[in-house]
Each structure stands twice: as structure tokens, then as C-alpha cells.
């Protein structure tokens, strides 16, 4: 999961801090998700991140390429 978030974030040329500000999800949480540390994540958090990346949960997590 974290790799996909990182891929999309970098594709959008965003830092973790920029994604955090745009999504309303803390930078620490984003960092933990990307590192695979955070395992219990709400669908609301994932939706906020996807919207901030101008994408959908399906596109980010259920497609094979960026």
C-alpha cells in the first residue's frame, strides 16, 4: 500500500508535507503508510489521500501501473 501512495505522490511531484497539507492527513501518518509501519488505516484516510492526489482509491490501490 505504501509503495503505491509514494508512487502517486512522486508522480504528482509532491512532498509528504504537501500531501499532508492538501489531504488533511498528518505527514507522520503519510510517512508511516509509505514505510509500511501504519497498518490500520481508515477508508476515510485513504480517500482523503486519493482525493489530494486527484485520483481514486481504486486507481491507486487496484491498478498495476502508474
Secondary structure, 3 states (H helix, E strand, C coil): CHHHHHHHHHHCCCCHHHHHHHHCCCHHHHHHHHHCCCCCCCHHHHHHHHHHCCCCHHHHHHCCCC
